[in-house]
């Protein structure tokens, strides 16, 4: 029987994320209006006027695209010991982040800010930004090298991951859960 679990995690926005999105929106709208005004003010010169209007439309579309791309979700798919993580941008564009065999984890547990990260470690964050839900997994990745994954698995995902962990990591988790 296949072990399969799938989870969609929406990234919770910080006030910094909201401020950045608002700033991008305001700058984009102002740029669009300025370029449209340029098109109106140069109505006597058809080339400049057309250029102003075309740039205005481009700026408006660019603003929409940039603001929409700030909405991020992550999809975790677990199949028979393999964990795949994709980043979904604006509910339209899917970007594979990484794929790893769970039995290759060298460390796994609840994430905390006290965990030490080395300079050569690549940290892949695909969590919901709620610290109480976050777990980490350390492993050697063929592309990223020494890697730490920070993610937010639900109970079903966590149960499937635990089944495929090495015996030493399962024992470590059991000790941590008892404390």
CNS distance restraints for C-alpha pairs under 8 A (distance, minus, plus):
assign (resid   2 and name CA) (resid  79 and name CA) 7.07 0.50 0.50
assign (resid   2 and name CA) (resid  80 and name CA) 5.97 0.50 0.50
assign (resid   3 and name CA) (resid  78 and name CA) 7.51 0.50 0.50
assign (resid   3 and name CA) (resid  79 and name CA) 5.64 0.50 0.50
assign (resid   3 and name CA) (resid  80 and name CA) 4.94 0.50 0.50
assign (resid   3 and name CA) (resid  81 and name CA) 7.65 0.50 0.50
assign (resid   3 and name CA) (resid 160 and name CA) 6.86 0.50 0.50
assign (resid   4 and name CA) (resid  77 and name CA) 7.49 0.50 0.50
assign (resid   4 and name CA) (resid  78 and name CA) 5.39 0.50 0.50
assign (resid   4 and name CA) (resid  79 and name CA) 4.60 0.50 0.50
assign (resid   4 and name CA) (resid  80 and name CA) 6.51 0.50 0.50
assign (resid   4 and name CA) (resid 160 and name CA) 7.55 0.50 0.50
assign (resid   5 and name CA) (resid  76 and name CA) 7.98 0.50 0.50
assign (resid   5 and name CA) (resid  77 and name CA) 5.94 0.50 0.50
assign (resid   5 and name CA) (resid  78 and name CA) 5.07 0.50 0.50
assign (resid   5 and name CA) (resid  79 and name CA) 6.78 0.50 0.50
assign (resid   5 and name CA) (resid 156 and name CA) 6.79 0.50 0.50
assign (resid   5 and name CA) (resid 157 and name CA) 5.73 0.50 0.50
assign (resid   5 and name CA) (resid 160 and name CA) 7.29 0.50 0.50
assign (resid   6 and name CA) (resid  75 and name CA) 7.23 0.50 0.50
assign (resid   6 and name CA) (resid  76 and name CA) 5.60 0.50 0.50
assign (resid   6 and name CA) (resid  77 and name CA) 4.50 0.50 0.50
assign (resid   6 and name CA) (resid  78 and name CA) 6.21 0.50 0.50
assign (resid   6 and name CA) (resid 157 and name CA) 7.16 0.50 0.50
assign (resid   7 and name CA) (resid  75 and name CA) 5.66 0.50 0.50
assign (resid   7 and name CA) (resid  76 and name CA) 5.12 0.50 0.50
assign (resid   7 and name CA) (resid  77 and name CA) 6.58 0.50 0.50
assign (resid   7 and name CA) (resid 153 and name CA) 7.56 0.50 0.50
assign (resid   7 and name CA) (resid 154 and name CA) 7.50 0.50 0.50
assign (resid   7 and name CA) (resid 157 and name CA) 7.40 0.50 0.50
assign (resid   8 and name CA) (resid  73 and name CA) 6.92 0.50 0.50
assign (resid   8 and name CA) (resid  74 and name CA) 5.77 0.50 0.50
assign (resid   8 and name CA) (resid  75 and name CA) 4.52 0.50 0.50
assign (resid   8 and name CA) (resid  76 and name CA) 6.43 0.50 0.50
assign (resid   9 and name CA) (resid  73 and name CA) 5.56 0.50 0.50
assign (resid   9 and name CA) (resid  74 and name CA) 5.05 0.50 0.50
assign (resid   9 and name CA) (resid  75 and name CA) 6.22 0.50 0.50
assign (resid   9 and name CA) (resid  76 and name CA) 7.93 0.50 0.50
assign (resid   9 and name CA) (resid 127 and name CA) 7.02 0.50 0.50
assign (resid   9 and name CA) (resid 128 and name CA) 6.11 0.50 0.50
assign (resid   9 and name CA) (resid 152 and name CA) 7.46 0.50 0.50
assign (resid  10 and name CA) (resid  72 and name CA) 6.56 0.50 0.50
assign (resid  10 and name CA) (resid  73 and name CA) 4.33 0.50 0.50
assign (resid  10 and name CA) (resid  74 and name CA) 6.35 0.50 0.50
assign (resid  10 and name CA) (resid 127 and name CA) 7.96 0.50 0.50
assign (resid  10 and name CA) (resid 128 and name CA) 5.78 0.50 0.50
assign (resid  11 and name CA) (resid  71 and name CA) 7.97 0.50 0.50
assign (resid  11 and name CA) (resid  72 and name CA) 5.92 0.50 0.50
assign (resid  11 and name CA) (resid  73 and name CA) 5.58 0.50 0.50
assign (resid  11 and name CA) (resid  74 and name CA) 7.48 0.50 0.50
assign (resid  11 and name CA) (resid 126 and name CA) 7.99 0.50 0.50
assign (resid  11 and name CA) (resid 127 and name CA) 6.42 0.50 0.50
assign (resid  11 and name CA) (resid 128 and name CA) 4.17 0.50 0.50
assign (resid  11 and name CA) (resid 129 and name CA) 6.23 0.50 0.50
assign (resid  12 and name CA) (resid 128 and name CA) 5.36 0.50 0.50
assign (resid  12 and name CA) (resid 129 and name CA) 5.68 0.50 0.50
assign (resid  12 and name CA) (resid 130 and name CA) 7.45 0.50 0.50
assign (resid  13 and name CA) (resid  17 and name CA) 5.72 0.50 0.50
assign (resid  13 and name CA) (resid  18 and name CA) 6.66 0.50 0.50
assign (resid  13 and name CA) (resid 129 and name CA) 7.64 0.50 0.50
assign (resid  14 and name CA) (resid  18 and name CA) 6.51 0.50 0.50
assign (resid  15 and name CA) (resid  19 and name CA) 6.07 0.50 0.50
assign (resid  16 and name CA) (resid  20 and name CA) 6.14 0.50 0.50
assign (resid  17 and name CA) (resid  21 and name CA) 6.23 0.50 0.50
assign (resid  18 and name CA) (resid  22 and name CA) 6.15 0.50 0.50
assign (resid  19 and name CA) (resid  23 and name CA) 6.08 0.50 0.50
assign (resid  20 and name CA) (resid  24 and name CA) 6.11 0.50 0.50
assign (resid  21 and name CA) (resid  25 and name CA) 6.13 0.50 0.50
assign (resid  21 and name CA) (resid  67 and name CA) 6.11 0.50 0.50
assign (resid  21 and name CA) (resid  70 and name CA) 7.20 0.50 0.50
assign (resid  22 and name CA) (resid  26 and name CA) 6.17 0.50 0.50
assign (resid  23 and name CA) (resid  27 and name CA) 6.09 0.50 0.50
assign (resid  24 and name CA) (resid  28 and name CA) 5.96 0.50 0.50
assign (resid  24 and name CA) (resid  63 and name CA) 7.23 0.50 0.50
assign (resid  24 and name CA) (resid  66 and name CA) 7.72 0.50 0.50
assign (resid  24 and name CA) (resid  67 and name CA) 6.93 0.50 0.50
assign (resid  25 and name CA) (resid  29 and name CA) 6.09 0.50 0.50
assign (resid  25 and name CA) (resid  63 and name CA) 6.39 0.50 0.50
assign (resid  25 and name CA) (resid  64 and name CA) 7.96 0.50 0.50
assign (resid  25 and name CA) (resid  67 and name CA) 6.67 0.50 0.50
assign (resid  26 and name CA) (resid  30 and name CA) 6.11 0.50 0.50
assign (resid  27 and name CA) (resid  31 and name CA) 6.06 0.50 0.50
assign (resid  28 and name CA) (resid  32 and name CA) 6.08 0.50 0.50
assign (resid  28 and name CA) (resid  59 and name CA) 6.55 0.50 0.50
assign (resid  28 and name CA) (resid  60 and name CA) 6.68 0.50 0.50
assign (resid  28 and name CA) (resid  62 and name CA) 7.75 0.50 0.50
assign (resid  28 and name CA) (resid  63 and name CA) 5.05 0.50 0.50
assign (resid  29 and name CA) (resid  33 and name CA) 6.17 0.50 0.50
assign (resid  29 and name CA) (resid  60 and name CA) 6.88 0.50 0.50
assign (resid  29 and name CA) (resid  63 and name CA) 7.35 0.50 0.50
assign (resid  30 and name CA) (resid  34 and name CA) 6.08 0.50 0.50
assign (resid  31 and name CA) (resid  35 and name CA) 6.14 0.50 0.50
assign (resid  31 and name CA) (resid  56 and name CA) 7.52 0.50 0.50
assign (resid  31 and name CA) (resid  59 and name CA) 6.75 0.50 0.50
assign (resid  32 and name CA) (resid  36 and name CA) 6.16 0.50 0.50
assign (resid  32 and name CA) (resid  55 and name CA) 7.78 0.50 0.50
assign (resid  32 and name CA) (resid  56 and name CA) 4.72 0.50 0.50
assign (resid  32 and name CA) (resid  57 and name CA) 7.13 0.50 0.50
assign (resid  32 and name CA) (resid  59 and name CA) 5.33 0.50 0.50
assign (resid  32 and name CA) (resid  60 and name CA) 5.56 0.50 0.50
assign (resid  33 and name CA) (resid  37 and name CA) 6.08 0.50 0.50
assign (resid  33 and name CA) (resid  56 and name CA) 7.04 0.50 0.50
assign (resid  34 and name CA) (resid  38 and name CA) 6.15 0.50 0.50
assign (resid  34 and name CA) (resid  56 and name CA) 7.81 0.50 0.50
assign (resid  35 and name CA) (resid  39 and name CA) 6.31 0.50 0.50
assign (resid  35 and name CA) (resid  52 and name CA) 5.28 0.50 0.50
assign (resid  35 and name CA) (resid  53 and name CA) 6.68 0.50 0.50
assign (resid  35 and name CA) (resid  55 and name CA) 6.39 0.50 0.50
assign (resid  35 and name CA) (resid  56 and name CA) 4.89 0.50 0.50
assign (resid  36 and name CA) (resid  40 and name CA) 6.41 0.50 0.50
assign (resid  36 and name CA) (resid  52 and name CA) 5.94 0.50 0.50
assign (resid  36 and name CA) (resid  53 and name CA) 5.43 0.50 0.50
assign (resid  36 and name CA) (resid  55 and name CA) 7.94 0.50 0.50
assign (resid  36 and name CA) (resid  56 and name CA) 5.29 0.50 0.50
assign (resid  37 and name CA) (resid  41 and name CA) 6.00 0.50 0.50
assign (resid  37 and name CA) (resid  52 and name CA) 7.80 0.50 0.50
assign (resid  38 and name CA) (resid  42 and name CA) 6.14 0.50 0.50
assign (resid  38 and name CA) (resid  49 and name CA) 7.04 0.50 0.50
assign (resid  38 and name CA) (resid  52 and name CA) 5.59 0.50 0.50
assign (resid  38 and name CA) (resid  53 and name CA) 7.86 0.50 0.50
assign (resid  39 and name CA) (resid  43 and name CA) 6.40 0.50 0.50
assign (resid  39 and name CA) (resid  48 and name CA) 6.78 0.50 0.50
assign (resid  39 and name CA) (resid  49 and name CA) 4.08 0.50 0.50
assign (resid  39 and name CA) (resid  50 and name CA) 6.46 0.50 0.50
assign (resid  39 and name CA) (resid  51 and name CA) 7.03 0.50 0.50
assign (resid  39 and name CA) (resid  52 and name CA) 4.17 0.50 0.50
assign (resid  39 and name CA) (resid  53 and name CA) 5.21 0.50 0.50
assign (resid  40 and name CA) (resid  49 and name CA) 6.45 0.50 0.50
assign (resid  40 and name CA) (resid  52 and name CA) 7.98 0.50 0.50
assign (resid  41 and name CA) (resid  49 and name CA) 7.53 0.50 0.50
assign (resid  42 and name CA) (resid  46 and name CA) 7.39 0.50 0.50
assign (resid  42 and name CA) (resid  48 and name CA) 6.10 0.50 0.50
assign (resid  42 and name CA) (resid  49 and name CA) 5.04 0.50 0.50
assign (resid  43 and name CA) (resid  48 and name CA) 7.69 0.50 0.50
assign (resid  43 and name CA) (resid  49 and name CA) 5.24 0.50 0.50
assign (resid  44 and name CA) (resid  49 and name CA) 7.65 0.50 0.50
assign (resid  45 and name CA) (resid  49 and name CA) 6.05 0.50 0.50
assign (resid  46 and name CA) (resid  50 and name CA) 5.93 0.50 0.50
assign (resid  47 and name CA) (resid  51 and name CA) 6.11 0.50 0.50
assign (resid  48 and name CA) (resid  52 and name CA) 6.08 0.50 0.50
assign (resid  49 and name CA) (resid  53 and name CA) 6.32 0.50 0.50
assign (resid  50 and name CA) (resid  54 and name CA) 6.06 0.50 0.50
assign (resid  51 and name CA) (resid  55 and name CA) 6.05 0.50 0.50
assign (resid  52 and name CA) (resid  56 and name CA) 6.05 0.50 0.50
assign (resid  53 and name CA) (resid  57 and name CA) 6.27 0.50 0.50
assign (resid  54 and name CA) (resid  58 and name CA) 6.21 0.50 0.50
assign (resid  55 and name CA) (resid  59 and name CA) 5.98 0.50 0.50
assign (resid  56 and name CA) (resid  60 and name CA) 6.16 0.50 0.50
assign (resid  57 and name CA) (resid  61 and name CA) 6.22 0.50 0.50
assign (resid  58 and name CA) (resid  62 and name CA) 5.93 0.50 0.50
assign (resid  59 and name CA) (resid  63 and name CA) 6.02 0.50 0.50
assign (resid  60 and name CA) (resid  64 and name CA) 6.32 0.50 0.50
assign (resid  61 and name CA) (resid  65 and name CA) 6.13 0.50 0.50
assign (resid  62 and name CA) (resid  66 and name CA) 6.06 0.50 0.50
assign (resid  63 and name CA) (resid  67 and name CA) 6.08 0.50 0.50
assign (resid  64 and name CA) (resid  68 and name CA) 6.06 0.50 0.50
assign (resid  65 and name CA) (resid  69 and name CA) 6.13 0.50 0.50
assign (resid  66 and name CA) (resid  70 and name CA) 6.81 0.50 0.50
assign (resid  67 and name CA) (resid  71 and name CA) 7.81 0.50 0.50
assign (resid  68 and name CA) (resid  89 and name CA) 7.91 0.50 0.50
assign (resid  68 and name CA) (resid  90 and name CA) 5.55 0.50 0.50
assign (resid  69 and name CA) (resid  89 and name CA) 5.58 0.50 0.50
assign (resid  69 and name CA) (resid  90 and name CA) 5.32 0.50 0.50
assign (resid  70 and name CA) (resid  89 and name CA) 7.20 0.50 0.50
assign (resid  70 and name CA) (resid  90 and name CA) 7.08 0.50 0.50
assign (resid  71 and name CA) (resid  89 and name CA) 5.93 0.50 0.50
assign (resid  71 and name CA) (resid  90 and name CA) 5.01 0.50 0.50
assign (resid  71 and name CA) (resid  91 and name CA) 7.82 0.50 0.50
assign (resid  72 and name CA) (resid  87 and name CA) 7.01 0.50 0.50
assign (resid  72 and name CA) (resid  88 and name CA) 5.80 0.50 0.50
assign (resid  72 and name CA) (resid  89 and name CA) 4.84 0.50 0.50
assign (resid  72 and name CA) (resid  90 and name CA) 6.17 0.50 0.50
assign (resid  72 and name CA) (resid  91 and name CA) 7.70 0.50 0.50
assign (resid  73 and name CA) (resid  87 and name CA) 6.01 0.50 0.50
assign (resid  73 and name CA) (resid  88 and name CA) 5.04 0.50 0.50
assign (resid  73 and name CA) (resid  89 and name CA) 6.54 0.50 0.50
assign (resid  73 and name CA) (resid  90 and name CA) 8.00 0.50 0.50
assign (resid  73 and name CA) (resid  91 and name CA) 7.62 0.50 0.50
assign (resid  74 and name CA) (resid  85 and name CA) 6.86 0.50 0.50
assign (resid  74 and name CA) (resid  86 and name CA) 5.69 0.50 0.50
assign (resid  74 and name CA) (resid  87 and name CA) 4.66 0.50 0.50
assign (resid  74 and name CA) (resid  88 and name CA) 5.76 0.50 0.50
assign (resid  74 and name CA) (resid 126 and name CA) 6.20 0.50 0.50
assign (resid  74 and name CA) (resid 127 and name CA) 7.48 0.50 0.50
assign (resid  75 and name CA) (resid  85 and name CA) 5.68 0.50 0.50
assign (resid  75 and name CA) (resid  86 and name CA) 5.20 0.50 0.50
assign (resid  75 and name CA) (resid  87 and name CA) 6.49 0.50 0.50
assign (resid  75 and name CA) (resid  88 and name CA) 7.27 0.50 0.50
assign (resid  76 and name CA) (resid  83 and name CA) 6.89 0.50 0.50
assign (resid  76 and name CA) (resid  84 and name CA) 5.79 0.50 0.50
assign (resid  76 and name CA) (resid  85 and name CA) 4.74 0.50 0.50
assign (resid  76 and name CA) (resid  86 and name CA) 6.72 0.50 0.50
assign (resid  77 and name CA) (resid  83 and name CA) 5.81 0.50 0.50
assign (resid  77 and name CA) (resid  84 and name CA) 5.14 0.50 0.50
assign (resid  77 and name CA) (resid  85 and name CA) 6.50 0.50 0.50
assign (resid  78 and name CA) (resid  82 and name CA) 5.58 0.50 0.50
assign (resid  78 and name CA) (resid  83 and name CA) 4.56 0.50 0.50
assign (resid  78 and name CA) (resid  84 and name CA) 6.36 0.50 0.50
assign (resid  78 and name CA) (resid 157 and name CA) 7.23 0.50 0.50
assign (resid  78 and name CA) (resid 160 and name CA) 7.56 0.50 0.50
assign (resid  78 and name CA) (resid 161 and name CA) 7.80 0.50 0.50
assign (resid  79 and name CA) (resid  83 and name CA) 6.70 0.50 0.50
assign (resid  81 and name CA) (resid 101 and name CA) 5.68 0.50 0.50
assign (resid  81 and name CA) (resid 102 and name CA) 5.48 0.50 0.50
assign (resid  81 and name CA) (resid 103 and name CA) 7.05 0.50 0.50
assign (resid  81 and name CA) (resid 160 and name CA) 7.84 0.50 0.50
assign (resid  81 and name CA) (resid 161 and name CA) 6.99 0.50 0.50
assign (resid  81 and name CA) (resid 164 and name CA) 5.67 0.50 0.50
assign (resid  82 and name CA) (resid  99 and name CA) 6.95 0.50 0.50
assign (resid  82 and name CA) (resid 100 and name CA) 5.65 0.50 0.50
assign (resid  82 and name CA) (resid 101 and name CA) 4.38 0.50 0.50
assign (resid  82 and name CA) (resid 102 and name CA) 5.89 0.50 0.50
assign (resid  83 and name CA) (resid  99 and name CA) 5.65 0.50 0.50
assign (resid  83 and name CA) (resid 100 and name CA) 5.40 0.50 0.50
assign (resid  83 and name CA) (resid 101 and name CA) 6.22 0.50 0.50
assign (resid  83 and name CA) (resid 102 and name CA) 6.58 0.50 0.50
assign (resid  84 and name CA) (resid  96 and name CA) 7.85 0.50 0.50
assign (resid  84 and name CA) (resid  97 and name CA) 7.80 0.50 0.50
assign (resid  84 and name CA) (resid  98 and name CA) 5.95 0.50 0.50
assign (resid  84 and name CA) (resid  99 and name CA) 4.33 0.50 0.50
assign (resid  84 and name CA) (resid 100 and name CA) 6.61 0.50 0.50
assign (resid  85 and name CA) (resid  96 and name CA) 6.31 0.50 0.50
assign (resid  85 and name CA) (resid  97 and name CA) 5.55 0.50 0.50
assign (resid  85 and name CA) (resid  98 and name CA) 5.50 0.50 0.50
assign (resid  85 and name CA) (resid  99 and name CA) 6.36 0.50 0.50
assign (resid  85 and name CA) (resid 126 and name CA) 7.92 0.50 0.50
assign (resid  86 and name CA) (resid  94 and name CA) 6.46 0.50 0.50
assign (resid  86 and name CA) (resid  95 and name CA) 5.50 0.50 0.50
assign (resid  86 and name CA) (resid  96 and name CA) 4.23 0.50 0.50
assign (resid  86 and name CA) (resid  97 and name CA) 5.12 0.50 0.50
assign (resid  86 and name CA) (resid  98 and name CA) 7.14 0.50 0.50
assign (resid  87 and name CA) (resid  94 and name CA) 5.75 0.50 0.50
assign (resid  87 and name CA) (resid  95 and name CA) 5.06 0.50 0.50
assign (resid  87 and name CA) (resid  96 and name CA) 6.18 0.50 0.50
assign (resid  87 and name CA) (resid  97 and name CA) 6.37 0.50 0.50
assign (resid  87 and name CA) (resid 126 and name CA) 7.76 0.50 0.50
assign (resid  88 and name CA) (resid  92 and name CA) 6.80 0.50 0.50
assign (resid  88 and name CA) (resid  93 and name CA) 5.59 0.50 0.50
assign (resid  88 and name CA) (resid  94 and name CA) 4.54 0.50 0.50
assign (resid  88 and name CA) (resid  95 and name CA) 6.31 0.50 0.50
assign (resid  89 and name CA) (resid  93 and name CA) 5.11 0.50 0.50
assign (resid  89 and name CA) (resid  94 and name CA) 6.43 0.50 0.50
assign (resid  89 and name CA) (resid  95 and name CA) 7.93 0.50 0.50
assign (resid 100 and name CA) (resid 104 and name CA) 7.49 0.50 0.50
assign (resid 100 and name CA) (resid 141 and name CA) 7.58 0.50 0.50
assign (resid 101 and name CA) (resid 105 and name CA) 7.65 0.50 0.50
assign (resid 102 and name CA) (resid 161 and name CA) 6.63 0.50 0.50
assign (resid 102 and name CA) (resid 164 and name CA) 6.08 0.50 0.50
assign (resid 102 and name CA) (resid 165 and name CA) 6.01 0.50 0.50
assign (resid 103 and name CA) (resid 164 and name CA) 5.71 0.50 0.50
assign (resid 103 and name CA) (resid 165 and name CA) 4.95 0.50 0.50
assign (resid 103 and name CA) (resid 166 and name CA) 5.73 0.50 0.50
assign (resid 104 and name CA) (resid 139 and name CA) 6.22 0.50 0.50
assign (resid 104 and name CA) (resid 140 and name CA) 7.54 0.50 0.50
assign (resid 104 and name CA) (resid 165 and name CA) 7.93 0.50 0.50
assign (resid 105 and name CA) (resid 137 and name CA) 6.20 0.50 0.50
assign (resid 105 and name CA) (resid 138 and name CA) 5.63 0.50 0.50
assign (resid 105 and name CA) (resid 139 and name CA) 4.71 0.50 0.50
assign (resid 105 and name CA) (resid 140 and name CA) 7.76 0.50 0.50
assign (resid 105 and name CA) (resid 165 and name CA) 7.18 0.50 0.50
assign (resid 105 and name CA) (resid 166 and name CA) 7.86 0.50 0.50
assign (resid 106 and name CA) (resid 137 and name CA) 7.46 0.50 0.50
assign (resid 106 and name CA) (resid 138 and name CA) 5.48 0.50 0.50
assign (resid 106 and name CA) (resid 139 and name CA) 5.24 0.50 0.50
assign (resid 106 and name CA) (resid 140 and name CA) 7.95 0.50 0.50
assign (resid 106 and name CA) (resid 169 and name CA) 7.83 0.50 0.50
assign (resid 107 and name CA) (resid 136 and name CA) 7.93 0.50 0.50
assign (resid 107 and name CA) (resid 137 and name CA) 5.62 0.50 0.50
assign (resid 107 and name CA) (resid 138 and name CA) 4.98 0.50 0.50
assign (resid 107 and name CA) (resid 139 and name CA) 7.12 0.50 0.50
assign (resid 107 and name CA) (resid 169 and name CA) 6.66 0.50 0.50
assign (resid 108 and name CA) (resid 135 and name CA) 7.32 0.50 0.50
assign (resid 108 and name CA) (resid 136 and name CA) 5.59 0.50 0.50
assign (resid 108 and name CA) (resid 137 and name CA) 4.41 0.50 0.50
assign (resid 108 and name CA) (resid 138 and name CA) 6.40 0.50 0.50
assign (resid 108 and name CA) (resid 169 and name CA) 6.74 0.50 0.50
assign (resid 108 and name CA) (resid 173 and name CA) 7.78 0.50 0.50
assign (resid 109 and name CA) (resid 135 and name CA) 5.54 0.50 0.50
assign (resid 109 and name CA) (resid 136 and name CA) 5.64 0.50 0.50
assign (resid 109 and name CA) (resid 137 and name CA) 6.85 0.50 0.50
assign (resid 109 and name CA) (resid 173 and name CA) 6.53 0.50 0.50
assign (resid 110 and name CA) (resid 134 and name CA) 6.20 0.50 0.50
assign (resid 110 and name CA) (resid 135 and name CA) 4.32 0.50 0.50
assign (resid 110 and name CA) (resid 136 and name CA) 6.18 0.50 0.50
assign (resid 111 and name CA) (resid 115 and name CA) 7.26 0.50 0.50
assign (resid 111 and name CA) (resid 131 and name CA) 7.55 0.50 0.50
assign (resid 111 and name CA) (resid 134 and name CA) 5.43 0.50 0.50
assign (resid 111 and name CA) (resid 135 and name CA) 4.59 0.50 0.50
assign (resid 111 and name CA) (resid 136 and name CA) 5.25 0.50 0.50
assign (resid 111 and name CA) (resid 150 and name CA) 7.23 0.50 0.50
assign (resid 112 and name CA) (resid 131 and name CA) 7.50 0.50 0.50
assign (resid 117 and name CA) (resid 121 and name CA) 6.54 0.50 0.50
assign (resid 120 and name CA) (resid 146 and name CA) 6.96 0.50 0.50
assign (resid 121 and name CA) (resid 145 and name CA) 7.31 0.50 0.50
assign (resid 121 and name CA) (resid 146 and name CA) 5.05 0.50 0.50
assign (resid 121 and name CA) (resid 147 and name CA) 5.38 0.50 0.50
assign (resid 121 and name CA) (resid 148 and name CA) 6.88 0.50 0.50
assign (resid 122 and name CA) (resid 144 and name CA) 6.28 0.50 0.50
assign (resid 122 and name CA) (resid 145 and name CA) 7.18 0.50 0.50
assign (resid 122 and name CA) (resid 146 and name CA) 6.24 0.50 0.50
assign (resid 122 and name CA) (resid 147 and name CA) 4.66 0.50 0.50
assign (resid 122 and name CA) (resid 148 and name CA) 6.19 0.50 0.50
assign (resid 123 and name CA) (resid 147 and name CA) 5.79 0.50 0.50
assign (resid 123 and name CA) (resid 148 and name CA) 4.76 0.50 0.50
assign (resid 123 and name CA) (resid 149 and name CA) 5.98 0.50 0.50
assign (resid 123 and name CA) (resid 150 and name CA) 7.39 0.50 0.50
assign (resid 124 and name CA) (resid 147 and name CA) 7.25 0.50 0.50
assign (resid 124 and name CA) (resid 148 and name CA) 6.13 0.50 0.50
assign (resid 124 and name CA) (resid 149 and name CA) 4.83 0.50 0.50
assign (resid 124 and name CA) (resid 150 and name CA) 6.19 0.50 0.50
assign (resid 125 and name CA) (resid 149 and name CA) 6.01 0.50 0.50
assign (resid 125 and name CA) (resid 150 and name CA) 4.81 0.50 0.50
assign (resid 125 and name CA) (resid 151 and name CA) 6.32 0.50 0.50
assign (resid 126 and name CA) (resid 149 and name CA) 7.48 0.50 0.50
assign (resid 126 and name CA) (resid 150 and name CA) 6.05 0.50 0.50
assign (resid 126 and name CA) (resid 151 and name CA) 4.99 0.50 0.50
assign (resid 126 and name CA) (resid 152 and name CA) 7.48 0.50 0.50
assign (resid 127 and name CA) (resid 134 and name CA) 6.69 0.50 0.50
assign (resid 127 and name CA) (resid 150 and name CA) 6.28 0.50 0.50
assign (resid 127 and name CA) (resid 151 and name CA) 4.22 0.50 0.50
assign (resid 127 and name CA) (resid 152 and name CA) 5.00 0.50 0.50
assign (resid 128 and name CA) (resid 133 and name CA) 7.91 0.50 0.50
assign (resid 128 and name CA) (resid 134 and name CA) 7.94 0.50 0.50
assign (resid 128 and name CA) (resid 151 and name CA) 7.52 0.50 0.50
assign (resid 128 and name CA) (resid 152 and name CA) 6.37 0.50 0.50
assign (resid 129 and name CA) (resid 134 and name CA) 7.85 0.50 0.50
assign (resid 130 and name CA) (resid 134 and name CA) 6.82 0.50 0.50
assign (resid 133 and name CA) (resid 152 and name CA) 5.37 0.50 0.50
assign (resid 133 and name CA) (resid 153 and name CA) 7.42 0.50 0.50
assign (resid 134 and name CA) (resid 150 and name CA) 6.54 0.50 0.50
assign (resid 134 and name CA) (resid 151 and name CA) 5.47 0.50 0.50
assign (resid 134 and name CA) (resid 152 and name CA) 4.61 0.50 0.50
assign (resid 134 and name CA) (resid 153 and name CA) 7.41 0.50 0.50
assign (resid 135 and name CA) (resid 150 and name CA) 5.78 0.50 0.50
assign (resid 135 and name CA) (resid 151 and name CA) 5.51 0.50 0.50
assign (resid 135 and name CA) (resid 152 and name CA) 5.99 0.50 0.50
assign (resid 135 and name CA) (resid 153 and name CA) 7.34 0.50 0.50
assign (resid 136 and name CA) (resid 148 and name CA) 6.58 0.50 0.50
assign (resid 136 and name CA) (resid 149 and name CA) 5.38 0.50 0.50
assign (resid 136 and name CA) (resid 150 and name CA) 4.51 0.50 0.50
assign (resid 136 and name CA) (resid 151 and name CA) 6.32 0.50 0.50
assign (resid 137 and name CA) (resid 148 and name CA) 5.58 0.50 0.50
assign (resid 137 and name CA) (resid 149 and name CA) 5.12 0.50 0.50
assign (resid 137 and name CA) (resid 150 and name CA) 6.75 0.50 0.50
assign (resid 138 and name CA) (resid 146 and name CA) 7.42 0.50 0.50
assign (resid 138 and name CA) (resid 147 and name CA) 5.68 0.50 0.50
assign (resid 138 and name CA) (resid 148 and name CA) 4.47 0.50 0.50
assign (resid 138 and name CA) (resid 149 and name CA) 6.42 0.50 0.50
assign (resid 139 and name CA) (resid 146 and name CA) 6.05 0.50 0.50
assign (resid 139 and name CA) (resid 147 and name CA) 5.45 0.50 0.50
assign (resid 139 and name CA) (resid 148 and name CA) 6.61 0.50 0.50
assign (resid 140 and name CA) (resid 144 and name CA) 7.72 0.50 0.50
assign (resid 140 and name CA) (resid 145 and name CA) 5.34 0.50 0.50
assign (resid 140 and name CA) (resid 146 and name CA) 4.63 0.50 0.50
assign (resid 140 and name CA) (resid 147 and name CA) 5.91 0.50 0.50
assign (resid 141 and name CA) (resid 145 and name CA) 4.80 0.50 0.50
assign (resid 141 and name CA) (resid 146 and name CA) 6.24 0.50 0.50
assign (resid 141 and name CA) (resid 147 and name CA) 6.37 0.50 0.50
assign (resid 153 and name CA) (resid 157 and name CA) 5.51 0.50 0.50
assign (resid 153 and name CA) (resid 158 and name CA) 5.71 0.50 0.50
assign (resid 154 and name CA) (resid 158 and name CA) 6.02 0.50 0.50
assign (resid 155 and name CA) (resid 159 and name CA) 6.02 0.50 0.50
assign (resid 156 and name CA) (resid 160 and name CA) 6.37 0.50 0.50
assign (resid 157 and name CA) (resid 161 and name CA) 6.21 0.50 0.50
assign (resid 158 and name CA) (resid 162 and name CA) 6.10 0.50 0.50
assign (resid 159 and name CA) (resid 163 and name CA) 6.47 0.50 0.50
assign (resid 160 and name CA) (resid 164 and name CA) 7.01 0.50 0.50
assign (resid 161 and name CA) (resid 165 and name CA) 6.49 0.50 0.50
assign (resid 162 and name CA) (resid 170 and name CA) 6.58 0.50 0.50
assign (resid 165 and name CA) (resid 169 and name CA) 6.15 0.50 0.50
assign (resid 165 and name CA) (resid 170 and name CA) 6.14 0.50 0.50
assign (resid 166 and name CA) (resid 170 and name CA) 6.32 0.50 0.50
assign (resid 167 and name CA) (resid 171 and name CA) 6.18 0.50 0.50
assign (resid 168 and name CA) (resid 172 and name CA) 6.19 0.50 0.50
assign (resid 169 and name CA) (resid 173 and name CA) 6.15 0.50 0.50
assign (resid 170 and name CA) (resid 174 and name CA) 6.19 0.50 0.50
assign (resid 171 and name CA) (resid 175 and name CA) 6.27 0.50 0.50
assign (resid 172 and name CA) (resid 176 and name CA) 6.28 0.50 0.50
assign (resid 173 and name CA) (resid 177 and name CA) 6.09 0.50 0.50
assign (resid 174 and name CA) (resid 178 and name CA) 6.32 0.50 0.50
assign (resid 175 and name CA) (resid 179 and name CA) 6.63 0.50 0.50
